[in-house]
Amino acid sequence: MIGVEAGAVMKVKIFEITLHKLPSGKSPATALEELINEFLSQHPDLQLVATHMSTLVTPAEPNAMPRTEESSIIIFCTLFYTDNGTGDTALCKPSSSFA
């Protein structure tokens, strides 16, 4: 893979934000930024390889806009990285208080 040293172990961290659980007035972008910055500050040696974002509307409502009282909109942000030998194995903790 481009940008990854031979023998480096690729790791993944997934952040999620559930829109209706955000505090009033807090934007999803700000919430994600805070989560990602906190993670990065705790892992100063990591090398970011790639990112990916996606959204999920549950339950899915075909051919219609989701109704807020019946659905949730969840935003996922995934970081793909190597940790350059920090030995971090605690990556399966809940990723957000907004999830």
Summary of the structure (lengths in Angstrom):
residues: 99
radius of gyration: 16.0
end to end distance: 31.3
largest distance: 49.1
contacts: 220
relative contact order: 0.33
helix: 18%
strand: 31%
